[in-house]
Amino acid sequence: MSKKQICYFVFLFVQFAFLFSFSGKTQTFLNSFESAIDSTIWKNYYRITDSSAFDGIHFGRAESIHLYSHLLEVPLADSIHGENLSVNFEAFFRLAHFPSKAVFVFSILREDSLLFWYGVKIDDQISDPHKWSRAEAAFQLPASHASGVSVKAYLWNPGAVQIDLDALKIRLETLKTPLFTPKINSEPEYGIPSVLFKNDWYKLLFYPESGSVVLADTNDRKMIHPLVCFSEVKRGKSTKQYYTSKWKKKESKKNENYRFIHLISKLRGQKISLVFKVNDQDGILNFEIETLFRKKTILKRQSLIAFYTDEPHQIFRRNSLMDTANFQHEYHLGNGGASIGKDHRNFMFIHSNDLSSVQLNTDKKMIVFNMDYEEDHRMMHYPLHPDSSDYFVDWSASLLSKGEKLSSTFKWNVSQQPVAMPRLMPVPDGFEAAVVWTEHADWTDIRTHRAVNFGHEDILNPSDAVGGFVKYNIPVTKSVFFNNPDSILNASISSGTFKDLHATIETDTLFFDLLKQLKAVGHEICLHTPEQYTSTQQNMEVALDFMQKNFGSPTWIDHGFNNKPENNRENLVCDGLVKKSEYYAASLWKKYGVKFFWNPYFEEVNPYKNYTFNAFPIIPYPGFGDAFPTALISRHPNRVDVMLWATSGTLEVADNRQWDYLFDIQRLSDLVTHRSIWINHVYPAWVSEDKGFWEYDQNGKIVALQGFDRALERIAFLRDAGLLLPTTISELLQYRNALLSIEYHIDNSGQISITNHNPFTIEGLSFAVNASEILVNGQIPSMKKTKSDTIFWFDLPANQTVKILTRP
């Protein structure tokens, strides 16, 4: 080969690298149009030689007859496969005519299926159509859409305009999503170990010199590095972290069934006690951990951390899906679990319901067992400040008094790996996902209520419904006002169209009759506070008593929260939990059985607003991964003994077309794919059409919007297919609360028993398992197949245990 040939080969290689380059965690596509080599990657365009090019002497041209041009279609690079991605596009355009209606399209395909489509409208960024103008765009692509896919990009020219294009660049690079596990590493043990305990399944080793505690297999090979106690506290305006792997051995005790191995440790202002409850008969390793706080503490996190040595075998995600390969960098497992290692070096945990949560970082081989974690129970408080507005205090962290204790228990099964692990489903009766409509009571009228529930303002009976929630049998958690002592009218909010009082139970008997009808067909009726503005204790009690006797809902939806005296001070997020306030309401809620509260934190703060995707209703989009501690349903450990449920934002829809877009069958099916629960926040009966649920027909009558009806019809279709469950807050949270009293037991042969410790039957208790044959107490339960699992369900009576047998 001559020197000239070598130089030419190098030139070609460099040119190609710039056209289609991989750099670590990036993939870049360039087209400068300066080389004919561009055609090896980009198709369907004319290459023009002209000194008027934006850069160099060449540019690309789409003639008016070309509907599609500048086509790129290549596989996603292995280096960014399965990662969250940031996608950036830029190019320079020159138009023969304006407007052009041209769109540069970026799409993701898996085999022949279109997963995602993104269009950049060129006209929106053109300042002078006859001069080169830069167009650019950036968006994020979740990891769920970056596995086994190809990238397709092209210029779409529906306006049939001549379009010149130059200096085109598309860059995909890994997106740094936040991680939430503590930023610490494992600590080494040293010295000569002693055996704290051993049986046929594992050994507990203690290193007196380093104070380290290690789990080992029966051959003394470590399964975890030294256990670490970790604490994160707020001190003044700063956050402090303390951790240690140094423990002291205390005297062990035993009874006829167990031995109790007792260890203690210290962190600043804390004394930690760790007890292993063990026996010779099985491979169960029970943890009992307790922290005594020696001073008043604002606690952000308290954890026991294990760094494992082998690789994960299975990860049981919080949504009941299971990962066995291509593990995410980090998981917030909730009460899910994991199986680490295989065979005699396996340890496993699942459904640790006495913990706040469990997190797993696969890069650092770290498992974080959170006794308490503020991200698991986000909460806010709007204090009374008459001169302020929109000011809130973060109440997420726990408050521990001097002498107070924090205790948790959980267990590992060591070398007791079952054939297949059934994972609890987040919703009952074999459904894979759920949607909950939560309606806020503001500014409504009996006519709009009938329209969105029955389809038409003149329909009086549920059996005659022609549209709306009732026709499609979609239940709603419907909040209402009890009364209207300030005589609030709808006129101001409706520009005078609705002149009557806004709908309340006490002022509108027709509205009260409608509510009784809706309750009879499955709606949940609850309070949106008693009235439009701050309510007195007396009015609170009258309203709560009436609602309990007539509707019996345990749910409450705050209204009008802010800092001023009139801003519904009885709200949970205002003064409802402030004992010294005249508007303290917690004792009344408890008296009347109200225990499921809307948590507006995620709407107001919106901490994951940068992780939306494709108009999916849940933030963050699940495809970005499980690291985010989203806490859809939570309990605060010491602010109040209730369950909190969260929403991502209000659903307000512009027109029929937007209803069809937001509720198309593919987007709703995405809820099923991710086994998601979507709790929405809506104002369907608001006395203004701009909320998007109703319209006037040709006769001037209020009717349900057709797009709204079509959305309900699609939900009903997925419900009837056993996929998506429309439910209410009370039904969902009662089921989720019942799951906290479910106990797993795995015996030495790997057989699984499930016990219901509730004083009532759990109906439709649902599991997912990667198995083809399932028996529950020797009987075949109700079941169905999905792409990756078999889902099965059954009723489990109070205080009863069943044995589950699975075969691959």
N, C-alpha and C positions, 0 to 999 in steps of 0.2 A: 504494500500500500504506500503510495507517495505521500510526501508531506502535505501536498495540496489536498489530497483525499482525506487525510487525517484531520486537517483543519476544517474541511467541509463537514465531516462527520460530527466533530465537536460542536460546530455551529448549529447543525440540525438538532443535536441533543439539547443544547441550551435553549434553542427556540421552543422545542417541544416542552421542556420543563416549565417554561414561562406560560405556555398555553394550558397546561394541565398538570399542576404541581402538587406535591404532597410535602408538607413540612411538619413533621412531628404530629401534632394534633390539629392540623389544618388541611384543607383541600381547596385549591384555588383554580378558577377557570378564567383565562384571559383571552381576549381577542383584540389585538391592535391592528389587524388587517394588513400589516406590513409584510407578511410572509404567506406564501401559498400553503404553507404547512397548516395554517389555520383550518383548512378544509378537512384535515384529518379528525378534528374534534367538532367543529361547527359546520352545519349543513344549511343548504337552501338560502343562499344570498349571493348577490353580485358584489364582486370586489372591484371597486372603482379606483383608478389612479388619477389623482388630481391634487394640485398643490393647495386646494382649499380644505384639505382634511384637517381635522382638529389637531392631530398629532402625526407627523410624518407626511407621506404623500399618498396614503391609501385609506379608504374607509369602506364600510359595507353599505349596501343600498337594498331596500325593499321597494320594488316597484308597486304601483297601485293595484296591479293584478295579483299580487302575492298576499294571500290572506295570512299565511304563516311563513315565517322566515327566521334566519339566524337560530337554527335549531341545535340544541345541545342535549344529548341523552347519554349519561354514563353512570356506572355503579358508584355508590358512595364508597369512599376509601375505607379500607379496613382499620386504619388508625383512628377513625372517628366513629366507627360502627358502634351503635348502641349507646352513644353519648348524647347528652343535651347539647344542642348546637346553637350558635349565633350565626345568622346568615346576613351577609351584607352585599348589596348590589349597587353598582354605579356604572353609568355610561353617558355618552354625549350624543344628543339627537339634534337633527335639523330637519324641518318639515317643509314640504312644498305647499301645503295648505293647512289652515288652522280653523277650527279644531280638527284633529286627526282621528280622535276616538281610539288611538293606538294604546295597547296595553302590553307591557313586558311581563310575561307569565313565568312563574317559578312553580314547579309541581313536584310532588314526591309520589312515586309509584312502587307498589309491591307486586311483583309479577305483572298482571294486567289490570290491577285495581288501583284507582286513584285514591291516595290517602289524604292528600292535601293540595290545595290550589291557592296561590297567592298572586295577585295582579298589581302591577305598578302602573297607574294611569299617567301616561307621559304628558298629556296636556296640562296637568296640574302643576308641572314644574318647568314649563316652557315660558320664558320671558319674551323672547323674540323668535318666532318660528323660522325665520330665515337665517338665524345665526345659531351657532352651536350652543346648546344649553345642557347643563348637567342635570340628570335625573338620578335619584338615589333612593334606596329603601333599606330598611333593616328589620328583621324579625327573628323570633326564636323558634327553634324546632325541637320539640321534646324527644327524649330518648326513645319513646314508644314508636316514633315515626322515623327512626334512624337505624333500623335494624333490617337487613335483608332488602334494602330498597335501592332504587336508582333515582338520579336527579334528572329532571327534564326541564329545560328552559327554552323559551322561544318568544319572538315578537309576533303579536297578534294585531292584525291591521284591518279591523272591520270597516273602517271608514274609507278604504280603498284610496289611500294617499301615498305619494312617494315619500319615503322616510330614509334619511341617511343616519348612520350610526357609527360611532367610533369609540375607541378606548373602553371597551366593555370589560367589566370585571365582576366576577361572582366569587365570594370568599366564604367558606364554611369553616368555622373553628369551634372547638369545644367551649361550652359555656360554663363558667365557674358558678355553679349553684351553691348556696350556703350549706355548710355542715353544722350540726348542732351538738355533736358529742364533745366531751371535754378535750381540750388540746393538751393531753398529757400522754406519756409513753409508759410502757411497762418498766418496772424496776427489777433489778436482778436479785436473786437470793444468793446467799453465800454461807459457808460453814457446813457442818455435818448435820443432816436432818435426823429428826426423830419421827417415829410413826405415831401420829395422833390416833389413827384408827385404820383398820383394814378389814376387808371382807373379800368375798370371791369376785367382786366387781370393780373395786377401786381401792386406793389408799389416800389418806389425808396425811401430808407430810408437814412438819413444822421445823423451821430452821432457827434455833435459838439465837444464833449470832446476829442474823439480820432481822429476826422477828417475822419472817415470811411464812405464809400459809399457801400450800400448793396442792392441787389435785393431781394425782398420778394414776397410771394404770397399775395393774397387779405386778408388772415387771419394773416398777419404779420409774417409768418414763413419764415426764410431765405432760399433762393434758391442758393445764393452764399455768401461766406465770403467776407470781404472787398476787393475791387479792389486794385490791386498793380500796380504801375508804375515801370518798371525795365529797367535799362540801363547797357550795358557792353561796355566799351571803352578801347582803348589802350593808355597807358600813358608811354612813353619811351619804355622800353623793357618789361614792365609788363602789365597785364590786370587787370582792376578794375571794380568791380560791385557795382552799387548803386540801391537802391530800397526804395520805401515808399508806405504806404497805407494812408498817411495823406493828406487830401485835404481841401481846403478852398472854401466856397460857395461864388460865385459872384452873381450879380444881374441877374435874369432870364429875358428873353424877350419872346415875342410871336407875332405871326401874325394871320391872319384869319384861318390858317390851323394847325399850330404847336406851341408848347411851346419849348423854348430853355433853358434847365437847365445847367448853366455854373459853372464849378468847375476849380480850378487851383491847381497846386502842383509844388514842386521844387525838383530837384536833382542837384548834383554838376555840375555847368556850364550849367544848363538847366532850362527852365521854361516850364511847361507842362500845356496845356489847354485841358479840356475834356468837351464836350458839348453833352448832351442827347437831341436829337430831338424827341419829343413825342407828342401824341394827345389823345383825349378821344374816338376816333372812332375805334381804333384797338389795337392789342397787339404787334405792332412792336416797338422795342426799338432801335433807331438809335444812333450809336456812331460816334462822330466827334472828333478826337484827333490830337493835334498839339504840336510839340516840337520846341521851340526856343533855338538855341544853342548860348550861350553867349561867347563862345571861340572856337577856331579852334579845331575840334574833329575828331579823328579816331574812327568811330563807328562800333562796332562788332555786337551789337544787341540793339534794342529799342522795348519794348513790353508793352502791357497791359495784366495783368495776372488775371484770375478769378479762384478761388477755389470753386468748386461746392459742394453741400451738399448731393444731391440724387445720384442715380446710373445712368450710361449711359443706355439709351434705345436703341439707334442705333448709330453706328459710320460710317460715310460716308467716306470711304478711298479714297486716292488720285488716285487710279487706277480704281475707280468707283465701286469696290466691297463694300459690307456692312457687318459689324459685328453686331450681336445682342446678342452674348454670347461668353464666353471664350475670353474675351477681352485681347489684348496684353498689356504689361506693358506700352508701350509708342508708340505714333503714330506721324509721321510727315505727317500731312494731306494735305499739299500743300494748294490748294483752296477747299478742301473737307469740311467736317463739322461733326456735331454731334447733336444728340437729347438727352438731359439730363432730366431725370425724366419723369413722365407720367401725363397725364390729365391736371388739372389746375396748376400743379407744373412743367410743362414741359417748357423748353426753347430750341430753336433750331437755328442753323446757318448753312449756306451752301453757297459755291461759293463766298467767301469774296475776290473778285478779286482786291480790292484796297489795300489789305495787301500783304506783302511779303510772308507770310505763316501762318498757324496755327498749333500748336502742342498740343498734349493731353497726359497727364501722368495719367493713371488710378489708379496707386498705391497712388499717392498724390492728386488725384481728382483735377488736375490742367489743365487749358486751357491757352495756351500762344498765344496771338494774336500779331504776329510780324509785326510791322510797317517796320522794316528793320532787316535783319539777314544775316550775312556774309556767312553762310553755304548755303543760297539760291542762291548765285551768286558767286561761286568760280571763281577766275580769277588769272592769273599769268603774270609776265612781265620779259622778258630777257633784261636787260639793256646792252648798248654797253660797253663792257670791253674786249679790244683786248687780254689781257693776261689771260682771264678767259674762262671757258667752263662749260656748264650745270649749270650756276648760274642764279637763278631767284629770283624775289621778289614777295611776295604774295600780290596781289592787290584786295583781296576779300572784305576787309572792306571798308566802305563808308567814304569819306572825306567830312566833313561839315565845312564850313567857319563860322567865327563869324557873327552872325546875320541871318544865314540861317535857314530855317524851314523845318521840316519833318511832313507831314500831311497824315492821313489815315482816311477812313470811313469804317464802316461795320455795320451790323444790326443783332439783334436777333428777332426771332418770339417767343413770350411768350404766352403760353396756346393757340396756334394756330396750333396744330399738325395735319398734313394732314393724310389721310388714308394710303398713301404710297408715299414716296419721290422719284421722278425721279432724278437720278444722271447723270451728264454729262459724256459721254464716252470719253476716251482719243484719240480715232480715229473715223473717220466718217463712214457713210454708213452701220452701223450695224456690222462692224468688231469689233473683241474683242482684237486684238493685231496688231502690225505692225512691219515690218522689213524694214530698209533703208540701202541700199548698198552705201557707200560713197567711191569713188575711188580716190586715190592720183596719181598724174600724173607722178611720177618719172620713169625714165629709161624705156621707152616703144618704140615699133616699130609698124608700120602699120599691120604687119603680126600677131603679138600677139593680137593686138586690134581686128582684124577680128576673130581670133580663139575664144576668150573668149566671143565675142558678137554673132557671127554667127555660131560658132562650128568648122570652118575650115578656114585656112588662105587664101584659094583660092576663097571663097564665097564673092561676091561683093554686093549682094542685101539682105535686111532684109527678103524679102519674101522667099528666098531660104535657110534660116537658118536651120541647122541640129542640132544645139546645142547652148549652151551659153545663155546669158541673153535674147537675142532677141527671140530665139525659144520659150522660156517659158514665154515670155511677162513679164519679171521682170525688172522694171525700175531701173536705177542707177543714183545717183548724181555723175556725172563724172567730175572731175577737170582736167584741161589741162594747159599746158604752152602756152603762146601766141607766144613767139619767142625765139631765141637761139643766142643772140649776141656774146656769148663766144664759139660758135661752139662745144658744148659738144657732144661727141660721146658715143655710147653705148658699145664700145669695152671693156673698162676697167671693167665695171660691169658684162659683159657677158663672160669674159675670151676670148674675141676675136671672139665669135660666131656671134654677131651682130656688124657690122663695121660702120654702117651709123650714121648720127646725130640722137639724140633722138627725138621722135615725138613732133613737135610743129605746131601750126596753120600756122605760117608764112613761115616755111621752108618745109612744106610737104602738097601739095595741095590734095593728096589722103587722108591724115588724116583729113583735113578740110572737104572734101566731106563726109567722114565717119561720122564725127560729125553731119553734117546736117541730114544725114540719121537717126542717133540715136535720135536726137531731135524729128524727125517726128514720131518715134514710142514710145515716152514717156520718154526718158532719159532727165535729166537735165544737161546742160553743163555749167560749171562755171570755174573760175580761181583758179589755185593752185599757186598764185602769177604769175606775167607775165613771169618770166624766172627762170632759175636754181639758180642764185645768186641774190644779192641785185639789185633792179631795180631803175632807176632814176624816178623822178616825171614825166618827159616827157613821158617815156616809159609806166609808170603806166596809164597815161591819155589816151594814144593811145590804150593800151590794154583794158581798161575799156570801152572806147567808142565803140570799135569794138565788144566786147562781148555783150554789151547792145543792139546794133543794130542787131546782128546776132542770139543771143541766149536768151537774156532778163532774165537771171537768177539773183535772188537777193542773191545768196549764194557765199561764199568765203571760201576757205580752205587754211589755212596757210601752208607754206612749209619751211623747213630748218632752223627753229628758233634756235638760240643760241646767243652767246655774241660777235662774231667777226664781223668786218665790212661787210664781204661777206655773212653773215647769214641772208639774206632776211630781211633787217632792216624795210622794209615796212609792215611786218607782224603785225597783231593785237597784238600779244604778244611780239613784239619787239618795234619798234618806231612808229608804225602806229597811236598811240594815243598820242604821245609826241609832243605837239604843237611847241616846239622850235627846233625839229629835222628837218633836210632837207628831211627826209623820212616820215614826217607826212602825213597820208593818209586818215584820217577820213573825211575830206571835200570832197575828191574825191569819196569815197565810197557813201557818201550821195548824191552827184551830180548824180551818175550813178545808184542809187537805190539798192546798195548792203547793206543788212541789216541782213542776217542770217550767223553767223560766227561759224566755228568750235572752240570749247573750249577744248584745249588739257590738261587742268588741271588734270582731273581724270585719264588720261593715264600716265601723267608724275609723279604725286604725288602718285596715287593709294592708297588713304586713307583707302579703305575697302578691301584691298587685302587678309585679313585673313578670309573673308566671301564669298569665292567661294564654289561651290558645284556641284559635278557630271558633270563637264565640261560645265555647263550652261554658256551662253555667256555674261550675264549681271552680273556686280559686284557692290554691293553685291547681292547674290542670294535672290530673293524676299521672299523666304520661311523663311529667318531669321527674318522677321518682317519689320514693317513700320517705325521704329524709325529713320533710317538713312536718313539724308537730302541729297538725291542723286542729285537733281537739274539737271536732264537730259536736260531740256530746261529752260533757265533762262534769266533774264535781270539784268544788273548791274545798280543800281539807279542813279549813277552819274559819272561813268567812261566813258560810251559811250551809246548812245541811239540805241542799236541794240539788237537782240535776239541771244543768245548763245546756241549751242547744243553740247552735250558731247558724247564721246565714251569711252568704258571701256578698249580697247586695240586693237591691230592689229590682223586680222584673217589671219594666215598663216598655211597651211595644208600640212602635210607630204606626204600623198598618198591617193589613193582611199578609203582604209579601214578607214582612219581617217575622210574623208568626210562623209562616211556612219555612223560613230559613232557620230560625232558632230551634224549632221543634221538628225538623225533618227527621225521618226515621233513622238515618245514619247517626245523627248527633244523639238522639235518644238511645240508640243501640250502644253508643260509646259509654253511656252510664252503665249499661249491662256488662260491657267488656271489662270495665274497671271495678265492677261490683261496688258502685258508688251509691251514696245516699245524698240526694239533693233536697235540701230544705229551702224553699224559696220564700220571698217576702213580697207580697202583692197588695194592690189596692183595686180589686176588680170593680167594686161598686162605687168608686169615687165619682162625684157628680160633675165630671168633666171627661170628654172623650179622649183627652190626650194621654190617659193611662193605657188606652189601647184594648179594652175588653168589651166595649159595647159601641153601638152606633145607632143612628136614627134610620128607620126604613123609609120607603117612599110615602108612607102615611104619617110620618112624623112620630112613630112609635119607637121606643127603646128596645133594641134586640141585641142578642149576643153577636159580637163580631164574627164573621165567617172564619177568619183565620184562627181565632181563639177556639172555635168549635173544632176545626180540623186538628189543632194541636191536642185537644182533649181526646179526639177520636184515635189519634196515633198512640197516645198513652194507653187508652183502653185496649187497643189492639195488642200492645206488648204485655199488658196485664193478662189478657185472655190467653196469651201464649205462655204464661207462667214465668215471664222474664222480669218485668218491672212492676213493682207493687206500689200503687197509690195508697197512702195511708195517712194517719193523723199523728200529731205529736204524742198524744197520750198512748196510742197503740204502739208506736215505735219505741218510746222511752220505757214503757212497761216491759217490753220484750228485752231491750238492752239492759235494763236494770236486773231482770231475772237472770241474764247470762252471768252476772257477777257472782251468783250463788251456784254455779255449775262447777263441779270438781271432776278432774281427770284422774284416773288411777291406771298405771301401767304395771302389770305384774312381770315376773322374771321371764316368762315366755313371750312377752311382748303383747299380750292380750290387753285390750283397753276396756275399762269400765267408766261409765259416766253417771254421776250422782247429781240429783236435783235437790239442793238443800233449801229450796223455797217452800213455804207453807201452802203452795198452790201448784196446780198442774201447769207446765209450760206447753202450750199448744203449738204444734208446727215447729218444734225445735229442729233446726236445720244444720247440716254439716256438708262439707265438701271433702272428697277423698279421691286420691288417684288409685282407684281400684275398680274392678269390674263386678265383683261379687261382694255384697254386704248383707250381713245378718245382724239383727238387733234382737237379743234374747232368743236366737234361733229362728226368728221370723224375718221375712223379706219386707222392709219398710217401703213407703212411697219413695220413688226415686226417679231421676232422669239423668241423661247423659249430656255433658257439655263438651266443648272442644278439648279441655284438659282434665276434666274431673267427672266424677259421678256425684251428684247432689242428692242427698236423701234426708228425709224428715219424718218425725213421729211425735206423738204426745208423750211427755214424761211426767207422771204423777208426782205429787209432793213427796219429798223424802224417799224417793225410790231410786234404785240403781239398775242400770241395764248394762249388759255386756255386748260389745260391738266386735264382730268378727269380720275381717276384710281379707280378700284375696286379690292378687294382681289381675 
